[in-house]
Amino acid sequence: MTESHAMTTPSESLQDAPADLLRPPKSILKLVGRAIAQFQMIREGDRILLGLSGGKDSLSLLLVLKHLQRHSPVKFELAACTIDPEIPGFDPSPLKEWVAALGVPYFFASEDMVALADAHMKGDSFCSFCSRHKRGTLYTVCRREGYNVLALAQHLDDLAESFLMSAFNAGELRTMKAHYLNNEKDIRIIRPLVRVRESQTRAFAQAAGLPVIQDNCPACYSKPQQRQKMKELLLAQEQQNSHLYANLWHAMQPLVADDNHQGAAALN
């Protein structure tokens, strides 16, 4: 694994972009604000590291957090880290200059995720293996660089898909947490987009011309993916029920709020 800081020379394209083009829509900011308040995600003096895959969701979240950093009365530091899974088609070089132009400290790590999965994955999905391994690497960067909060960019669609996958495949009621403490109890993990729909981040990324890396997930084309099946199932159901995701958000509240560490006291 290798890590390095990104370049610090501002991007001309970013400098020339209209400020309102890179400003997150009020609809997204409102939902993120509600999630942060509901789950008490950001605290005074937090040092937040964002896992930046190069996808539309993490790029959108970076701009949301940067906006909040400028305007929120709660002061916090912000940095980003990209993990290169070393797969064909993944070129993170556009991210380095783009993030530097935002004035955000940037870290970079490389790991051959497919080779690691082939060597060590046992009785697990590739998506789960890759996600856990990337998160472990991000923990390492947090500790080395002194960041106490890790921000991840999963949105409401991701939570709903995880909910169904857990129910269908494991017979359990589980999904991603909005705010929880890692097992070592030294890093808090937050997901500020838990109320935001994927369609919203997609629309924002397209309108703002964000430097999205399309092939940022090796599972999308190297391994079978059950999540796509759940996405298609939910899409079909939403066409018949426009309140589907509102209902799922309500149903998942106890699961999203559970920090998995014997109550909220562990987060204090």
C-alpha positions in Angstrom: 0.0 0.0 0.0 1.3 3.5 -0.8 0.0 6.8 0.4 0.8 10.4 -0.7 -0.6 13.9 -0.6 -2.2 15.3 -3.6 -0.9 18.3 -5.6 -1.6 21.7 -4.2 -1.8 23.6 -7.5 -5.4 24.9 -8.0 -7.4 23.5 -11.0 -8.1 26.2 -13.6 -11.4 24.5 -14.5 -12.5 24.6 -10.9 -11.4 28.2 -10.5 -13.3 29.2 -13.5 -16.5 27.4 -12.5 -19.4 29.6 -11.3 -19.7 29.5 -7.5 -23.4 28.6 -7.7 -22.7 25.7 -10.0 -20.6 24.0 -7.3 -22.9 24.9 -4.4 -25.0 21.9 -3.4 -28.7 22.3 -4.0 -30.8 23.4 -1.0 -32.8 20.2 -1.2 -29.6 18.1 -0.5 -28.3 20.6 2.1 -31.7 20.5 3.9 -31.7 16.7 4.1 -28.1 16.5 5.2 -28.7 19.1 7.8 -31.6 17.1 9.2 -29.5 13.9 9.3 -26.6 15.7 11.0 -28.9 17.1 13.6 -30.9 13.9 14.2 -27.9 11.7 14.7 -25.5 14.4 16.2 -22.9 13.6 13.6 -20.6 16.7 13.7 -19.2 18.2 16.8 -17.1 21.3 17.6 -13.4 20.6 16.8 -14.0 17.3 14.8 -11.4 16.4 12.3 -13.3 14.6 9.5 -11.8 12.4 6.8 -14.1 11.7 3.8 -13.7 8.4 1.9 -13.6 9.8 -1.6 -14.1 7.0 -4.2 -14.5 9.3 -7.1 -18.2 8.4 -7.6 -21.0 10.9 -7.7 -22.0 10.3 -4.1 -18.6 11.0 -2.4 -17.9 13.9 -4.7 -21.3 15.4 -3.9 -20.7 14.8 -0.2 -17.3 16.5 -0.3 -18.9 19.7 -1.6 -21.7 19.4 0.9 -19.2 19.2 3.8 -17.1 22.0 2.4 -20.2 24.2 2.2 -21.1 23.3 5.8 -17.5 24.0 6.9 -17.8 27.5 5.5 -21.2 28.3 6.9 -21.9 26.2 10.0 -21.3 27.7 13.5 -19.8 24.3 14.4 -16.2 24.4 13.4 -14.5 21.3 12.0 -11.6 20.3 9.8 -12.1 18.4 6.6 -9.9 16.1 4.5 -10.4 13.4 1.9 -8.8 10.0 1.1 -9.1 7.9 -2.1 -8.3 4.2 -2.2 -7.2 3.0 -5.6 -8.4 -0.6 -6.0 -5.9 -1.1 -8.8 -8.4 -2.2 -11.4 -8.5 -1.4 -15.1 -10.4 1.8 -15.9 -9.8 3.5 -12.5 -7.8 6.7 -13.0 -7.9 8.9 -9.9 -5.5 11.5 -11.2 -8.3 14.0 -12.0 -9.4 13.9 -8.4 -6.0 15.1 -7.0 -6.0 18.5 -8.7 -9.7 18.9 -8.2 -9.6 18.3 -4.4 -6.5 20.5 -4.0 -8.3 23.3 -5.7 -11.0 23.1 -3.0 -8.3 23.6 -0.4 -9.0 20.2 1.1 -6.1 18.1 2.4 -5.9 14.9 0.3 -4.5 11.4 1.0 -4.2 8.5 -1.4 -3.7 4.7 -0.9 -3.5 1.8 -3.4 -4.6 -1.8 -2.8 -5.3 -4.7 -5.2 -8.8 -5.5 -4.0 -9.5 -8.2 -6.4 -6.3 -10.1 -5.5 -6.9 -9.6 -1.8 -10.4 -11.0 -2.2 -9.2 -14.0 -4.2 -6.6 -14.7 -1.5 -8.6 -14.0 1.7 -12.4 -13.9 1.0 -14.2 -16.8 2.7 -18.0 -17.2 2.5 -18.7 -13.5 1.9 -19.8 -11.3 -0.9 -17.1 -9.4 -2.7 -18.9 -6.1 -2.0 -18.8 -6.8 1.8 -15.2 -7.8 1.7 -14.1 -4.8 -0.3 -16.1 -2.4 1.8 -14.6 -3.7 5.1 -11.1 -3.7 3.8 -11.4 -0.2 2.4 -12.8 1.0 5.7 -9.9 -0.6 7.6 -7.5 1.3 5.4 -9.4 4.5 6.0 -9.1 3.9 9.7 -5.4 3.6 9.3 -5.2 6.9 7.6 -7.4 8.5 10.2 -5.2 7.3 13.0 -1.9 8.3 11.2 -3.1 11.8 10.3 -5.1 12.5 13.5 -8.7 12.4 12.2 -11.4 11.3 14.7 -14.3 11.1 12.3 -14.7 9.1 9.1 -17.4 10.3 6.7 -18.9 7.8 4.2 -21.2 8.7 1.3 -23.9 6.0 1.3 -27.3 7.4 0.7 -30.9 6.3 1.3 -31.0 4.0 -1.7 -27.9 2.2 -0.3 -29.6 1.8 3.1 -32.8 0.4 1.5 -30.8 -2.1 -0.6 -28.8 -3.2 2.4 -32.0 -3.6 4.4 -33.5 -5.9 1.8 -30.3 -7.9 1.2 -30.0 -8.6 4.9 -33.6 -9.6 5.2 -33.6 -11.8 2.0 -30.2 -13.4 2.4 -29.5 -13.6 6.1 -33.0 -13.4 7.7 -31.9 -10.4 9.7 -33.2 -6.8 10.1 -30.1 -4.8 9.5 -28.8 -1.9 7.5 -26.1 0.7 7.5 -25.8 3.0 10.6 -26.0 6.7 10.4 -23.5 7.4 13.2 -21.6 4.8 15.1 -18.3 4.0 16.8 -15.8 1.5 15.4 -14.9 -1.6 17.4 -11.7 0.0 18.7 -13.8 3.0 19.9 -11.4 5.6 18.6 -13.1 6.7 15.4 -16.7 7.8 14.8 -18.2 6.9 11.4 -20.9 9.2 10.0 -23.1 8.9 6.9 -24.5 12.4 6.3 -26.4 11.4 3.1 -28.7 8.8 4.8 -31.8 10.9 3.9 -30.6 11.8 0.4 -31.8 9.9 -2.7 -29.3 8.6 -5.3 -31.2 10.5 -8.0 -30.3 13.8 -6.1 -26.6 13.2 -6.0 -26.6 12.0 -9.6 -28.5 15.2 -10.7 -26.1 17.4 -8.8 -23.0 15.7 -10.1 -24.2 16.1 -13.7 -25.2 19.7 -13.3 -22.0 20.7 -11.5 -19.8 18.8 -13.9 -18.1 16.9 -11.1 -15.1 14.7 -12.2 -16.9 11.4 -11.6 -14.8 8.3 -12.1 -17.3 5.8 -13.6 -15.4 2.6 -12.9 -14.7 3.4 -9.2 -16.0 0.1 -7.8 -14.3 -3.1 -9.0 -17.4 -5.1 -8.0 -19.4 -3.4 -10.7 -17.7 -5.4 -13.4 -15.2 -7.8 -11.8 -17.6 -9.8 -9.6 -21.3 -10.6 -9.4 -23.3 -8.0 -7.5 -26.5 -8.7 -5.7 -27.0 -5.1 -4.8 -27.9 -4.3 -8.4 -30.7 -6.8 -8.2 -32.1 -5.1 -5.1 -31.8 -1.7 -6.9 -33.9 -3.0 -9.8 -36.4 -4.6 -7.4 -36.8 -1.3 -5.5 -37.1 0.7 -8.8 -40.0 -1.6 -9.9 -41.7 -1.2 -6.6 -41.3 2.6 -6.5 -43.0 2.9 -9.9 -46.1 1.5 -8.2 -45.7 3.2 -4.8 -44.3 6.8 -4.8 -44.0 6.7 -1.0 -41.8 3.6 -1.0 -38.6 5.2 0.2 -40.4 7.4 2.7 -41.9 4.3 4.2 -38.6 2.4 4.2 -36.9 5.3 5.9 -39.5 5.3 8.6 -39.3 1.5 9.0 -35.4 1.6 9.2 -35.3 4.2 12.0 -34.4 1.8 14.8 -31.8 0.1 12.7 -30.2 3.3 11.4 -30.0 4.9 14.8 -28.6 1.8 16.6 -24.9 2.4 17.1 -24.3 -1.3 17.9 -22.3 -0.4 21.0 -24.8 -0.6 23.8 -26.6 2.6 23.3 -25.7 6.2 22.5 -23.5 6.6 25.5 -20.6 5.0 23.6 -20.7 7.9 21.2 -20.2 10.6 23.9 
